[in-house]
Amino acid sequence: MEIEIVEIENSKIAVVSNETNIATVRDATDLLGNADYQGADRIIVKEKNLDPQFFNLETGIAGEMLQKFSNYHKKLAIVGEFEKYNSNALNAFIVECNRGNSVFFVSDFEAAKKILK
């Protein structure tokens, strides 16, 4: 799993490479370990890095993965265009996440960096 470390105002942010696919809870755990090893406590993932099943809340994958980020005290920004998912449950989930302070769904990389700094 390839990541690039970006430093913003003394914070290390792990940015997941375009080629990385996060499909399982194990993949998420590997990402967390890799980021932690490199000293990052914040992570940026692109929508395309996540398996499409992540966005189907009925699978439970999103909940399991995001619980790992919470357990490891890592902030996460997911960058993408989420309007295309015609799911009221997903939309409500995104709104709730964005109200919190550990997982954020944002539209672009600059917004991700800003919210994670």
Secondary structure, DSSP 8 states (H G I E B T S, - for coil): --EEEEEETTEEEEEE-TT--B-SHHHHHHHHHHHHHTT-SEEEEEGGGB-GGGG-GGG-HHHHHHHHHHHTT-EEEEES-GGGS--HHHHHHHHHHHHSSSEEEESSHHHHHHHH-
